[in-house]
Amino acid sequence: MIRRSLALGLILWVLAGVQAAAEAVRIVVISDLNGSYGSTDYSANVHRAVSAIIALSPDLVVSTGDMVAGQRQPLLSETEVRAMWAAFHAAVTDPLTAAGIPMAVTPGNHDASGYKGFEQERRLYAEQWKDRRPEVSFVEDDNYPFFYAFDIGPARLVSLDATTIGRLDSAQMVALATVFEDAGPARIVFSHMPLWPFTEGRETHIIGDPDLETLLEQIDVGLHLSGHHHAFYPGHLDRLSVIAQAELGGGSRRLIGAERPGPKTITLLDIEADGTIRVSALQAPDFRTPVDVRTLPESLNTPERVIYRIDTVPSGAVEMVK
């Protein structure tokens, strides 16, 4: 009888774990919140966005980088860098934490540049976030908060350390090839630099690696999220959806082929139990009004790649909410 009770208890425990893993989740994505070099001030849009996110009560917030305003020449002092992070936490991290909303980050070039000379900023970035690990199920965290992976609901998310122009280092490519083994149906990668260009004047600020795109396809990644280009665009390549985030700080940019910069936005990912990802975006000033994607170019055309607006092609597991 005791053995039977224990066995039944184990079965129920396993089933409960499977059910929890299958539950739908909502993720909000934010990016590029910083002001001018060394700034400890955050705009009204940042504060309004944080308030709107708390009202939405998502399961997770993802930041695709540029949370503070480093990478200045001459270099910022350690005291200045710490002051910037204290201001960011006061404006963003602490209110989200108080509301019970975890945040997963990836480094931006102004947070932890991989270029020579910014080793102190990378060290301080790592220090800040090791003390603020999100409460998620980590799969790979040896290099947190740079390259790491975790599960939430039916999704596995992987952060790439992409703060410089050009291809990922070989170590990340090797790790990426196996990190989605045994992952759930929704597979998402996020980084600061995008795979391909989204905005005017940033055409060369990309990872720009066909081998990485091929690898993402081979391991069944459905979505890549990025920052840095300061404009919202939900796009699709051959077999991979790509979403660029608008900035919440300064410096709006025009999408390639657009006549004017778009609005500041936050991106919503509603991930169903079967792995379907439904995408929407809410725009400033109140971050309650949805973005009408029909106002965005139908495609972004560059010599490197054509990115099609996601609602114009059958994109499989990633859909635009209309």
DODODREN-790058 format. One record per residue (C-alpha): x, y, z; residue number from 1. Coordinates in Angstrom, 1 decimal. Example, Ala and Ser with C-alpha at 12.3 -4.5 7.8 and 13.67 -1.06 7.14 Angstrom:
2
R     c1     c2     c3 resi
R   12.3   -4.5    7.8    1
R   13.7   -1.1    7.1    2
//
This chain:
322
R     c1     c2     c3 resi
R    0.0    0.0    0.0    1
R    2.8    2.4    0.9    2
R    4.6    1.6   -2.4    3
R    1.4    2.1   -4.3    4
R    0.8    5.5   -2.7    5
R    4.4    6.5   -3.4    6
R    4.1    5.5   -7.0    7
R    0.8    7.4   -7.4    8
R    2.3   10.4   -5.8    9
R    5.3   10.3   -8.2   10
R    3.0   10.0  -11.2   11
R    0.9   13.0  -10.0   12
R    4.1   15.0   -9.4   13
R    5.4   14.2  -12.9   14
R    2.0   15.0  -14.5   15
R    1.9   18.3  -12.6   16
R    5.4   19.2  -13.9   17
R    4.3   18.4  -17.5   18
R    1.1   20.5  -17.0   19
R    3.1   23.4  -15.6   20
R    5.6   23.2  -18.5   21
R    2.7   23.3  -21.0   22
R    1.0   26.4  -19.6   23
R    0.8   29.5  -21.8   24
R    3.0   32.4  -20.9   25
R    3.3   36.1  -21.7   26
R    6.7   37.8  -22.2   27
R    7.2   41.5  -22.7   28
R   10.4   42.6  -24.6   29
R   12.0   46.0  -24.1   30
R   15.2   47.5  -25.5   31
R   17.5   50.5  -25.7   32
R   16.4   52.4  -22.6   33
R   19.5   54.5  -22.1   34
R   20.1   58.2  -22.6   35
R   23.3   60.1  -23.5   36
R   26.7   58.8  -22.4   37
R   27.0   58.5  -18.7   38
R   23.4   59.5  -18.1   39
R   21.6   58.4  -14.9   40
R   18.3   59.9  -16.0   41
R   15.5   57.8  -17.7   42
R   12.9   59.4  -19.9   43
R    9.2   59.6  -19.1   44
R    8.6   56.9  -21.7   45
R   10.7   54.5  -19.8   46
R    8.7   55.1  -16.6   47
R    5.4   54.9  -18.4   48
R    6.5   51.7  -20.1   49
R    7.4   50.1  -16.8   50
R    4.0   51.1  -15.3   51
R    2.3   49.6  -18.4   52
R    4.2   46.4  -18.1   53
R    3.3   46.0  -14.4   54
R   -0.3   46.5  -15.3   55
R    0.0   43.7  -18.0   56
R    1.5   41.4  -15.3   57
R    3.6   39.3  -17.7   58
R    5.4   36.1  -16.7   59
R    8.7   37.6  -17.8   60
R   10.4   40.7  -19.2   61
R   13.3   40.3  -21.6   62
R   15.7   43.2  -22.3   63
R   17.6   43.1  -25.5   64
R   20.3   45.4  -24.2   65
R   21.5   49.0  -23.9   66
R   20.1   49.5  -20.4   67
R   22.8   52.0  -19.4   68
R   24.8   54.5  -21.4   69
R   28.4   53.2  -21.3   70
R   31.0   52.7  -24.1   71
R   32.1   56.3  -23.8   72
R   35.5   57.6  -24.8   73
R   37.2   58.7  -22.5   74
R   36.1   55.8  -20.4   75
R   33.7   56.2  -17.6   76
R   35.0   55.6  -14.1   77
R   33.8   52.6  -12.0   78
R   31.9   55.1   -9.8   79
R   30.0   56.5  -12.9   80
R   29.2   53.0  -14.2   81
R   27.8   51.9  -10.8   82
R   25.7   55.1  -10.6   83
R   24.2   54.3  -14.0   84
R   23.3   50.8  -13.0   85
R   21.8   52.1   -9.7   86
R   19.6   54.5  -11.7   87
R   18.5   51.7  -14.1   88
R   17.6   49.4  -11.2   89
R   15.6   52.2   -9.5   90
R   13.7   53.0  -12.7   91
R   13.2   49.5  -14.1   92
R   14.5   46.4  -12.2   93
R   13.2   47.3   -8.7   94
R    9.6   48.2   -9.7   95
R    9.4   45.0  -11.8   96
R   10.9   42.9   -8.9   97
R    8.4   44.5   -6.4   98
R    5.6   43.5   -8.8   99
R    6.9   39.9   -8.9  100
R    8.0   40.1  -12.6  101
R   11.4   38.5  -13.4  102
R   13.7   40.0  -16.0  103
R   16.1   38.3  -18.3  104
R   18.8   40.5  -20.0  105
R   21.3   40.3  -22.7  106
R   24.2   42.7  -22.9  107
R   24.1   45.7  -25.2  108
R   27.2   47.5  -26.5  109
R   26.5   50.4  -24.1  110
R   26.2   47.9  -21.2  111
R   29.1   45.5  -21.7  112
R   30.9   46.1  -25.0  113
R   33.1   43.3  -26.3  114
R   35.5   45.7  -27.9  115
R   38.9   46.1  -26.3  116
R   39.1   48.7  -23.6  117
R   35.6   48.0  -22.0  118
R   36.6   45.1  -19.8  119
R   35.6   47.0  -16.7  120
R   32.1   47.7  -18.0  121
R   31.7   44.0  -18.9  122
R   32.9   43.0  -15.3  123
R   30.4   45.4  -13.7  124
R   27.6   44.3  -16.0  125
R   28.2   40.7  -14.9  126
R   28.3   41.7  -11.2  127
R   25.0   43.6  -11.4  128
R   23.1   40.8  -13.0  129
R   24.5   37.9  -11.0  130
R   22.9   39.4   -8.0  131
R   19.6   39.7   -9.9  132
R   19.1   36.3  -11.6  133
R   15.5   35.8  -12.7  134
R   13.5   33.0  -11.1  135
R   13.4   30.8  -14.2  136
R   14.5   27.2  -14.9  137
R   18.1   27.6  -16.1  138
R   19.3   25.0  -18.6  139
R   22.8   26.6  -19.1  140
R   24.1   29.3  -16.9  141
R   27.9   28.9  -16.8  142
R   28.3   32.2  -18.7  143
R   25.3   34.0  -17.3  144
R   24.5   36.9  -17.9  145
R   26.1   36.7  -21.3  146
R   25.4   33.4  -23.1  147
R   22.8   31.4  -21.1  148
R   19.6   29.4  -21.6  149
R   16.4   28.9  -19.6  150
R   12.9   27.4  -19.8  151
R    9.6   29.2  -19.0  152
R    6.3   27.5  -19.8  153
R    6.5   25.9  -23.3  154
R    9.5   28.1  -24.3  155
R   13.3   27.8  -24.1  156
R   15.1   31.2  -24.5  157
R   18.8   31.6  -25.2  158
R   20.7   34.8  -24.7  159
R   23.6   35.5  -27.1  160
R   26.5   37.7  -26.2  161
R   26.4   40.0  -29.4  162
R   27.7   43.5  -28.6  163
R   30.1   43.9  -31.5  164
R   29.6   43.9  -35.3  165
R   30.2   40.6  -37.0  166
R   30.0   36.9  -36.4  167
R   29.6   35.2  -33.1  168
R   32.7   33.6  -31.6  169
R   33.1   29.9  -32.2  170
R   32.4   29.0  -28.6  171
R   28.9   30.4  -28.7  172
R   28.2   28.7  -32.0  173
R   29.2   25.4  -30.6  174
R   27.1   25.9  -27.4  175
R   24.1   27.1  -29.5  176
R   24.2   23.9  -31.6  177
R   23.2   21.7  -28.6  178
R   21.5   24.0  -26.1  179
R   18.0   23.4  -27.5  180
R   18.2   19.6  -27.0  181
R   15.1   18.4  -25.2  182
R   13.6   21.9  -25.5  183
R    9.9   22.6  -25.6  184
R    8.0   23.7  -28.7  185
R    8.7   27.4  -28.6  186
R   12.4   28.2  -29.2  187
R   13.6   31.8  -29.0  188
R   17.1   33.4  -29.2  189
R   17.7   37.0  -28.2  190
R   20.6   39.3  -28.6  191
R   21.5   43.0  -28.9  192
R   22.8   43.0  -32.4  193
R   20.3   41.8  -35.1  194
R   21.1   39.1  -37.7  195
R   20.4   41.5  -40.6  196
R   19.6   45.2  -41.1  197
R   16.4   46.9  -40.1  198
R   17.0   50.6  -40.1  199
R   18.6   53.4  -42.2  200
R   22.1   54.2  -41.1  201
R   22.6   50.9  -39.2  202
R   23.0   48.6  -42.2  203
R   26.5   47.4  -41.1  204
R   25.6   47.1  -37.4  205
R   24.6   43.4  -37.7  206
R   25.8   39.9  -36.9  207
R   25.5   39.3  -40.6  208
R   26.3   35.6  -40.6  209
R   24.5   33.2  -42.9  210
R   26.0   30.3  -41.0  211
R   24.2   31.5  -37.8  212
R   20.9   31.8  -39.6  213
R   21.4   28.3  -41.0  214
R   22.2   26.9  -37.6  215
R   19.1   28.5  -36.1  216
R   17.0   26.9  -38.7  217
R   18.7   23.5  -38.1  218
R   17.9   23.5  -34.4  219
R   14.3   24.6  -35.1  220
R   14.5   28.1  -33.5  221
R   11.4   29.9  -34.4  222
R   12.2   33.5  -33.4  223
R   15.1   35.8  -32.9  224
R   14.7   39.0  -30.9  225
R   17.1   41.9  -31.2  226
R   17.7   45.6  -30.2  227
R   20.2   48.2  -31.3  228
R   18.3   49.4  -34.4  229
R   15.8   51.5  -32.5  230
R   12.6   50.5  -34.5  231
R    9.9   47.9  -34.1  232
R    9.6   45.5  -37.0  233
R    8.2   42.0  -37.0  234
R    9.9   40.2  -39.9  235
R   10.4   36.8  -41.4  236
R   13.3   35.2  -43.3  237
R   13.1   31.8  -45.1  238
R   12.3   29.7  -42.0  239
R   13.0   32.1  -39.1  240
R   11.0   35.0  -37.7  241
R   13.0   38.1  -36.5  242
R   11.7   40.9  -34.4  243
R   13.5   44.2  -34.0  244
R   12.6   46.2  -30.9  245
R   12.0   50.0  -30.8  246
R   13.9   52.0  -28.3  247
R   12.5   53.4  -25.1  248
R   15.3   55.9  -24.6  249
R   16.5   58.4  -27.3  250
R   17.3   58.1  -30.9  251
R   14.4   56.8  -33.0  252
R   15.4   55.6  -36.4  253
R   13.7   55.0  -39.7  254
R   13.1   51.5  -40.9  255
R   14.7   50.8  -44.3  256
R   12.3   52.3  -46.9  257
R   10.2   54.2  -44.4  258
R    9.6   57.9  -44.6  259
R    9.8   58.6  -40.8  260
R   10.8   57.0  -37.5  261
R    8.2   54.8  -35.9  262
R    6.8   55.0  -32.3  263
R    8.5   53.9  -29.2  264
R    7.1   50.5  -28.3  265
R    7.1   47.4  -26.1  266
R    6.7   44.0  -27.7  267
R    4.3   41.3  -26.4  268
R    4.9   37.6  -27.0  269
R    1.9   35.5  -26.0  270
R    3.2   31.9  -26.2  271
R    0.6   29.2  -26.3  272
R    1.0   25.7  -24.8  273
R    1.6   24.2  -28.3  274
R    4.4   26.7  -28.9  275
R    2.6   29.1  -31.1  276
R    3.9   32.7  -30.5  277
R    1.5   35.5  -31.0  278
R    3.2   38.9  -31.4  279
R    1.9   42.4  -30.8  280
R    3.3   45.8  -29.8  281
R    2.0   48.6  -27.7  282
R    3.1   52.2  -28.4  283
R    3.9   55.3  -26.5  284
R    2.8   57.5  -24.8  285
R    0.6   55.2  -22.8  286
R    1.8   51.8  -24.1  287
R   -1.8   50.6  -24.4  288
R   -2.5   51.4  -28.0  289
R   -1.5   48.5  -30.4  290
R    0.8   49.2  -33.4  291
R   -0.9   48.7  -36.7  292
R    1.7   46.7  -38.6  293
R    0.1   47.6  -41.9  294
R    1.7   51.0  -41.4  295
R    5.2   49.3  -41.6  296
R    7.0   48.5  -44.9  297
R    5.9   45.2  -46.4  298
R    9.6   44.3  -46.7  299
R   13.0   45.6  -45.8  300
R   15.3   45.3  -48.8  301
R   19.1   45.3  -48.5  302
R   21.9   43.6  -50.5  303
R   22.5   41.2  -47.6  304
R   18.9   40.0  -47.0  305
R   15.3   40.7  -47.6  306
R   13.1   40.7  -44.4  307
R    9.4   40.3  -45.1  308
R    6.8   41.7  -42.7  309
R    5.6   38.8  -40.7  310
R    1.9   39.1  -41.6  311
R    2.6   38.9  -45.3  312
R    4.0   35.4  -45.3  313
R    3.0   32.1  -43.8  314
R    5.5   32.1  -40.9  315
R    4.5   28.9  -39.1  316
R    4.8   29.1  -35.3  317
R    5.0   32.9  -35.1  318
R    1.9   35.0  -35.8  319
R    1.1   38.7  -35.7  320
R   -2.0   39.6  -33.6  321
R   -4.3   41.7  -35.8  322
//
